Amino acid sequence: MISQSPLMLEKIIEFVGSEAVIVADINGNLIDSANIDFEDNIAAMTGMAFTMCKDLSEDLNIGSLEQLMAKTSDGFWVANRIQSDHIVIALCKDHSKLGLFLKKMNSLKTTI
């Protein structure tokens, strides 16, 4: 089980270099968040996106879904599956951080 401590969220923000973070269960239920508005809606939409993309990945026979990423005009967000039943969603407004951000998000599995 992922800790629900604000200290853990601040450590994720610092480690990854994000501006905000949300922790949700795989069904899109909010567990905790830091520095973001509408966290319940974002958690629910990310849970639904994970479900849809998981089915798509299976239909395409390309393995199991572990990460979603979206780039926007003003930044990007990444959602990683952590353990089998949690998702960590983090966002950044600096496109130049994308490579290192992805590397650090991928390493969260071993640091949480």
Phi and psi in degrees as a GROMACS rama.xvg file:
@    title "Ramachandran Plot"
@    xaxis  label "Phi"
@    yaxis  label "Psi"
@TYPE xy
-79.7397  137.162  ILE-2
-62.9675  143.835  SER-3
-105.792  37.4142  GLN-4
-94.8036  136.724  SER-5
-58.2034  -30.5389  PRO-6
-61.3771  -39.798  LEU-7
-63.2498  -41.6528  MET-8
-63.6965  -42.0331  LEU-9
-64.0176  -36.1643  GLU-10
-65.1292  -39.9202  LYS-11
-63.8577  -46.037  ILE-12
-57.8158  -46.4946  ILE-13
-67.0701  -46.0597  GLU-14
-63.3392  -46.2285  PHE-15
-82.0258  -30.4057  VAL-16
89.0986  28.8753  GLY-17
-93.809  166.79  SER-18
-94.5909  -22.8854  GLU-19
-152.987  157.688  ALA-20
-148.189  146.021  VAL-21
-130.821  138.971  ILE-22
-115.199  127.422  VAL-23
-134.698  161.562  ALA-24
-83.0358  171.571  ASP-25
-64.7418  -18.0175  ILE-26
-88.3631  0.396667  ASN-27
88.9388  13.9843  GLY-28
-85.3115  126.577  ASN-29
-63.4085  132.997  LEU-30
-104.38  -47.6495  ILE-31
-163.797  161.724  ASP-32
-155.8  162.764  SER-33
-146.954  134.445  ALA-34
65.1797  33.6966  ASN-35
-148.205  146.705  ILE-36
-98.1423  161.818  ASP-37
59.5133  32.7251  PHE-38
-61.1666  -33.917  GLU-39
-63.5023  -44.8606  ASP-40
-65.0702  -42.6143  ASN-41
-64.4407  -42.9005  ILE-42
-60.9436  -45.5785  ALA-43
-63.7803  -44.5272  ALA-44
-66.5085  -37.118  MET-45
-67.6097  -39.8497  THR-46
-59.2898  -43.1579  GLY-47
-66.2765  -42.2046  MET-48
-61.647  -41.1374  ALA-49
-61.4  -42.2597  PHE-50
-62.5044  -47.1794  THR-51
-65.4301  -44.5947  MET-52
-71.5693  -29.8818  CYS-53
-61.5434  -46.5842  LYS-54
-62.9062  -41.484  ASP-55
-62.4081  -45.1263  LEU-56
-59.9113  -40.414  SER-57
-66.5413  -42.0692  GLU-58
-62.9722  -33.7275  ASP-59
-83.9108  -5.84314  LEU-60
55.8052  47.1999  ASN-61
-119.244  24.0322  ILE-62
96.4803  -175.733  GLY-63
-91.048  144.627  SER-64
-72.3812  130.346  LEU-65
-123.762  -22.5319  GLU-66
-151.034  141.427  GLN-67
-118.017  145.865  LEU-68
-142.886  140.168  MET-69
-136.489  133.295  ALA-70
-106.892  132.76  LYS-71
-118.977  177.575  THR-72
-65.3073  -25.1254  SER-73
-115.977  15.8411  ASP-74
154.592  -156.129  GLY-75
-156.481  162.788  PHE-76
-137.184  150.958  TRP-77
-132.173  135.727  VAL-78
-120.751  121.253  ALA-79
-113.157  138.141  ASN-80
-76.513  127.568  ARG-81
-119.585  129.141  ILE-82
59.2024  -158.906  GLN-83
-96.6219  -11.7199  SER-84
-133.943  20.3025  ASP-85
-134.443  152.777  HIS-86
-127.706  135.052  ILE-87
-110.206  124.433  VAL-88
-113.126  126.415  ILE-89
-133.111  148.412  ALA-90
-129.035  155.759  LEU-91
-144.843  142.749  CYS-92
-102.019  8.1114  LYS-93
-117.541  104.093  ASP-94
-58.5525  -28.8181  HIS-95
-67.8047  -13.7963  SER-96
-90.0594  1.23019  LYS-97
-56.1179  -49.695  LEU-98
-60.4753  -51.8944  GLY-99
-65.8226  -37.4972  LEU-100
-58.6673  -47.5583  PHE-101
-62.322  -42.5883  LEU-102
-60.3995  -45.3432  LYS-103
-70.205  -36.663  LYS-104
-62.0046  -40.9575  MET-105
-64.4209  -31.4609  ASN-106
-81.472  -6.69507  SER-107
-59.6626  -29.7509  LEU-108
-56.9688  -32.5869  LYS-109
-96.425  -12.0857  THR-110
-100.971  -16.268  THR-111
